[in-house]
Amino acid sequence: MRILHTSDWHLGRSFHREGMLGHQAAYVDHLLSVVEQGEVDVVCVSGDVYDRALPQVDAVRLASEALARLAASRAKVVITSGNHDSAQRLGFGSELIDAAGIFIRTDLAGVGRPVMLPDEHGEVAFYGLPYLDPDAARAAWGLESRSHQAALGEAMRRVRADLDGRGGRSVVMAHAFVTGAEPSDSERDISVGGVSMVPASLFEDVSYAALGHLHGRHTITETVRYSGSPLAYSFSEANHLKGSWLIDLDESGFVASEFVEAPVPRKLARLRGTLEELLSDPRHEVHEQSWLQITLTDRIRPAQAMERLRRRFPHTLVLGFESTAPVLGALSRPDPSQPRRDIDLVTEFVAELRGERAGKAELALLQTAVDACCEDPEVDTLNSAAGDAEEEEWLEVLF
């Protein structure tokens, strides 16, 4: 039996306001091509089909088209719900959809009841575990503790109870954070009491564990793997290789694996340096059409930095600043015996904060801000007797 292991489609998700639905549709095309050319028997989608519990209409349409095409293909499909999905919405009509060879498993009550799919050596039991919210699992199953390990441990106890009586080969699909893998910035935190991980030992004695939730591919053991998301959803995934696992089972169980790369809509990169360095360095030519996260290290924040960067790097999506000016300690409070104008205090603050005085245009903006914060422009609020509370409120408005 040949299995295609994928997960974390997150249909409907955007990437820093860039729409991804067209790229997700291209991945579905790729997936169907792999199914036919790779002679795939079963497609496993281990959670997070959608990016939100109430998905947008276009995302639902794409999911419907993908499932219809898969139903017409040579493969059977087993799908579970992830922490981003609504189990009730994703699982709607699943009993009817089973008849089309699309098996959607989202209900805690069904944990431990496998989908049985045949090959020339007999049947393989596919145990689709939905995302196991610790609170929901504790209430449904009467667990003594509230944790991911308790919930997944009970689920696997039910799987083994069925498997002990059934025997043979088995595939477990789970949406969890398993020890030994590294998260990225784009997964939603599922920790309970500060703990989110579960041990890989929970999946011992199954032929293969097809994991979802983490967006990077990982091989925890030969038979416990993450496929990762098919597309990058954060710049922390810039070095990820995206795709799906092809898993082969023979009569005794797991026998081989192959990673199939997914199409990349646009490369990701993170660049840092001064604005002039980034605009002139020929080494960055390779990134001129990439989606970019750029960190500027100029001493002074350059004017119109994003506009200037996008002339060379039109797909710059995130811009940050890490000034190289020396970091100063806490600023000293003004001496009441030597009153100064509010504008003088503000410009001194700016000079101390960034190591250089404000320019002519900046001084004009600061003066406008100072005047706007004062009921009477002739009164210096910072040097009035209004008290610390009014002074702190004034500074909060200004800065």
C-alpha positions in Angstrom: 0.0 0.0 0.0 1.3 3.5 -0.9 0.2 6.3 1.4 0.5 10.1 0.7 0.9 11.9 4.1 0.0 15.6 4.1 -1.4 18.0 6.6 -1.9 21.7 7.6 -3.4 23.0 4.3 -4.8 26.0 6.2 -7.1 26.8 3.3 -8.0 30.5 3.3 -4.9 31.7 5.1 -3.0 34.7 4.0 0.7 35.5 4.2 1.2 38.9 5.6 -1.9 40.1 3.7 -0.9 38.3 0.5 -3.7 36.0 -0.6 -2.7 32.4 -0.8 -5.8 30.7 -2.1 -4.4 30.6 -5.7 -1.2 29.0 -4.4 -3.3 26.5 -2.3 -5.2 25.6 -5.4 -1.9 24.9 -7.2 -1.0 22.6 -4.4 -4.2 20.7 -4.8 -3.3 20.3 -8.5 0.1 19.0 -7.5 -1.4 16.6 -5.0 -3.7 15.0 -7.6 -0.8 14.7 -9.9 1.2 12.9 -7.3 -1.7 10.6 -6.6 -1.9 9.5 -10.2 1.7 9.4 -11.1 2.8 8.0 -7.8 0.1 5.3 -7.8 -1.1 6.4 -4.4 -3.7 4.2 -2.7 -4.5 6.4 0.4 -4.2 10.1 1.1 -3.9 11.0 4.8 -4.7 14.7 5.7 -3.7 15.0 9.4 -5.7 18.1 10.4 -6.0 21.8 9.8 -7.7 21.6 6.5 -9.0 25.1 7.1 -7.3 28.0 8.7 -10.2 29.0 10.9 -13.2 27.4 12.5 -15.5 29.5 10.3 -13.7 29.4 6.9 -14.3 31.9 4.2 -16.6 30.8 1.3 -13.7 30.6 -1.3 -11.8 28.3 1.1 -14.8 26.0 1.5 -15.2 25.9 -2.3 -11.6 24.9 -2.8 -11.9 22.2 -0.2 -15.1 20.9 -1.9 -13.4 20.8 -5.3 -10.3 19.1 -3.9 -12.4 16.4 -2.2 -14.5 15.8 -5.3 -11.4 15.4 -7.4 -9.8 13.0 -4.9 -13.1 11.0 -4.8 -12.8 10.6 -8.5 -9.1 9.6 -8.3 -7.6 6.2 -7.7 -7.0 7.0 -3.9 -9.1 6.7 -0.8 -8.8 9.7 1.6 -8.7 9.9 5.4 -9.0 13.3 6.9 -8.9 14.4 10.5 -9.7 17.8 12.1 -6.9 20.0 13.5 -6.9 22.7 16.2 -7.8 25.4 13.5 -10.8 23.4 12.2 -14.3 23.3 13.5 -14.7 19.6 14.1 -18.5 19.9 13.7 -18.3 21.8 10.5 -15.6 19.8 8.9 -17.3 16.5 10.0 -20.7 17.5 8.7 -22.2 14.7 6.6 -19.2 12.5 7.1 -21.4 9.3 7.2 -22.6 10.1 3.7 -19.2 11.2 2.4 -17.8 7.8 3.5 -19.6 6.2 0.6 -17.4 8.3 -1.8 -14.2 7.0 -0.3 -13.5 10.2 1.7 -13.4 9.3 5.4 -13.6 12.4 7.6 -12.9 11.7 11.3 -13.6 14.6 13.7 -15.6 13.0 16.6 -14.1 11.9 20.0 -16.7 9.1 20.1 -15.2 7.5 17.1 -11.6 7.3 18.4 -10.5 3.7 18.4 -12.8 2.7 15.4 -10.6 2.5 12.3 -11.2 2.9 8.6 -10.3 -0.4 7.1 -8.7 -0.2 3.7 -7.5 -3.2 1.7 -4.4 -4.0 -0.4 -3.0 -7.3 -1.8 -1.8 -8.3 1.7 -5.0 -7.8 3.5 -6.4 -4.7 5.3 -4.7 -1.7 7.0 -6.4 -0.1 9.9 -6.4 3.8 9.7 -7.1 5.4 13.1 -7.9 9.0 12.5 -7.6 11.0 15.7 -9.1 14.5 15.6 -7.3 17.3 17.5 -7.7 16.3 21.1 -8.5 19.4 23.2 -7.5 18.5 26.7 -10.6 20.0 28.3 -13.0 18.4 25.8 -11.3 15.0 26.1 -11.2 15.2 29.9 -15.0 15.8 30.0 -15.8 13.2 27.4 -13.6 10.4 28.7 -13.5 11.2 32.5 -9.8 11.7 32.6 -8.1 12.4 35.9 -5.7 15.1 34.5 -6.0 17.9 32.0 -3.1 17.7 29.6 -2.2 16.8 26.0 -0.4 13.7 27.2 -3.5 12.4 29.1 -5.8 13.0 26.1 -3.5 11.5 23.5 -2.6 8.7 25.9 -6.2 7.7 26.3 -6.8 7.9 22.6 -3.9 5.6 22.0 -5.2 3.2 24.7 -8.4 3.0 22.7 -6.5 2.4 19.5 -4.4 -0.4 21.0 -7.5 -2.0 22.6 -9.0 -2.3 19.1 -5.7 -3.2 17.5 -5.0 -6.0 20.0 -8.1 -7.7 19.0 -7.8 -7.0 15.3 -4.0 -7.4 14.7 -2.3 -6.5 11.4 -0.9 -3.2 10.1 -2.0 0.2 11.4 -1.7 3.9 10.6 -2.4 6.5 13.3 -3.2 10.1 12.2 -2.7 12.6 15.0 -2.6 16.4 15.3 -0.2 17.2 18.2 3.2 18.5 19.2 5.5 15.5 19.6 8.8 15.8 21.4 11.8 15.9 19.1 10.3 18.3 16.6 10.8 22.1 16.2 7.9 24.6 15.9 7.8 27.6 13.7 6.2 31.0 14.2 3.0 30.1 12.3 1.5 27.4 14.5 -1.1 28.4 17.1 0.0 27.7 20.7 -1.8 24.7 22.1 0.0 24.5 25.4 -2.0 23.7 28.6 -0.3 24.8 31.8 2.7 25.7 29.8 3.1 22.1 28.4 2.3 21.3 24.8 4.5 18.3 23.9 3.8 14.6 24.1 6.3 11.8 23.8 6.8 9.9 20.6 6.7 6.6 22.6 2.9 6.9 22.5 3.0 5.7 18.9 5.1 2.6 19.5 3.9 -0.6 17.8 1.9 1.1 15.0 3.1 0.7 11.5 3.1 4.5 10.8 2.1 7.7 12.6 1.1 10.5 10.2 1.4 13.7 12.3 0.1 17.2 11.7 0.2 20.5 13.5 3.9 21.5 13.1 4.6 23.3 9.8 8.1 21.9 9.2 8.7 18.3 8.0 10.3 16.2 10.7 11.3 12.6 11.0 10.9 11.8 14.8 11.6 8.1 14.1 11.4 6.1 10.8 7.7 5.5 11.5 6.7 8.8 13.2 6.8 11.8 10.9 5.4 15.3 10.2 4.7 16.2 6.6 4.6 19.9 7.5 2.4 22.4 5.7 2.5 22.4 1.9 3.1 26.2 1.9 5.1 28.5 4.1 3.0 30.7 6.4 5.7 32.6 8.3 9.2 33.8 7.6 10.5 31.4 10.2 9.8 28.7 7.5 12.1 30.4 4.9 14.5 27.3 5.0 11.8 24.7 5.1 11.4 22.2 2.3 7.7 21.9 1.7 5.9 18.8 0.4 4.4 15.4 1.5 5.6 12.0 2.5 5.1 9.0 0.3 5.0 6.0 2.6 5.1 2.3 1.5 3.7 -0.5 3.6 4.4 -4.2 2.7 2.8 -7.2 4.4 4.7 -6.6 7.6 4.4 -2.8 7.9 6.5 0.2 7.1 9.1 -0.4 4.4 10.1 2.8 2.7 9.6 6.6 2.6 10.1 9.4 0.0 9.6 13.1 0.3 7.8 14.7 -2.6 8.5 18.5 -2.9 5.5 20.8 -3.4 5.5 23.7 -5.8 7.0 27.0 -4.4 4.9 30.0 -5.4 7.6 32.5 -4.3 10.8 32.1 -2.3 11.1 33.5 1.2 14.2 35.3 2.6 15.2 37.5 5.6 17.7 40.3 4.9 19.3 42.7 7.3 21.7 45.7 6.9 21.6 49.4 6.3 19.2 50.8 3.7 22.0 51.8 1.3 23.7 48.4 1.7 20.5 46.6 0.8 19.8 48.8 -2.2 23.3 48.5 -3.6 24.7 45.1 -2.7 24.7 42.9 -5.9 24.6 39.7 -3.7 20.9 40.4 -3.1 19.9 40.2 -6.7 18.8 36.6 -6.1 16.1 37.9 -3.7 14.7 40.7 -5.9 11.5 38.6 -6.6 11.3 36.9 -3.2 8.9 37.6 -0.4 11.1 39.4 2.1 11.4 40.3 5.8 13.9 43.1 6.1 15.5 44.5 9.2 17.3 47.8 8.8 20.3 48.5 11.0 20.8 52.2 10.2 21.6 54.5 13.2 18.7 56.8 12.2 15.5 55.4 10.8 15.6 56.3 7.1 12.7 58.3 5.6 10.4 56.4 3.2 12.3 53.2 3.8 9.6 50.8 2.6 9.0 52.8 -0.6 12.7 52.8 -1.5 13.2 49.2 -0.7 10.2 48.1 -2.9 11.8 49.8 -5.9 14.4 47.0 -5.8 12.5 44.4 -3.8 8.8 44.8 -4.8 7.7 41.9 -2.6 9.0 43.2 0.7 6.2 42.3 3.2 7.7 43.0 6.6 10.1 45.8 7.6 11.7 46.2 11.0 14.4 48.5 12.6 17.3 47.6 14.9 19.2 50.8 15.3 23.0 50.5 15.8 23.0 53.7 17.9 24.2 53.1 21.5 21.6 52.1 24.0 21.4 54.6 26.8 20.2 54.2 30.3 17.2 55.8 31.9 16.9 59.5 31.1 17.3 62.0 33.9 14.3 64.0 35.0 14.4 67.8 34.3 15.6 70.1 37.0 12.6 72.1 38.2 15.0 75.0 39.2 16.0 75.4 35.6 12.8 75.5 33.6 13.0 74.8 29.8 10.5 74.9 27.1 8.6 71.7 26.3 10.0 71.6 22.8 13.5 71.7 24.2 12.8 68.8 26.5 11.3 66.8 23.7 14.2 67.4 21.3 16.7 66.5 24.0 14.8 63.3 24.6 15.0 62.4 20.9 18.7 63.2 20.8 19.5 61.0 23.8 17.3 58.2 22.6 18.8 57.8 19.2 22.2 59.5 19.5 21.5 62.3 17.0 19.5 65.5 17.0 16.2 65.8 15.1 16.5 67.3 11.6 14.7 70.4 10.5 11.6 68.6 9.2 11.4 66.5 12.3 11.6 69.6 14.5 8.6 71.0 12.8 6.6 67.8 13.4 7.7 67.7 17.0 6.6 71.4 17.5 3.2 70.6 16.0 2.9 67.6 18.3 3.9 69.6 21.4 1.4 72.3 20.5 -1.4 69.8 20.0 -0.8 68.3 23.4 -1.2 71.7 25.2 -4.5 73.5 25.8 -2.5 76.7 25.7 0.6 76.7 23.5 2.1 79.4 25.6 2.2 77.2 28.7 4.9 74.6 29.1 3.1 71.5 30.4 6.2 69.6 31.5 7.3 72.5 33.7 3.8 73.3 35.2 2.7 72.3 38.6 0.1 69.8 37.2 1.9 66.9 38.7 3.5 63.6 37.5 0.2 62.0 36.4 -0.5 64.8 33.9 3.2 64.7 32.7 3.0 60.9 32.1 -0.3 61.3 30.2 1.3 64.0 28.1 4.3 61.9 27.2 2.1 58.9 26.4 0.1 60.9 23.9 3.3 62.3 22.3 5.3 59.1 22.0 
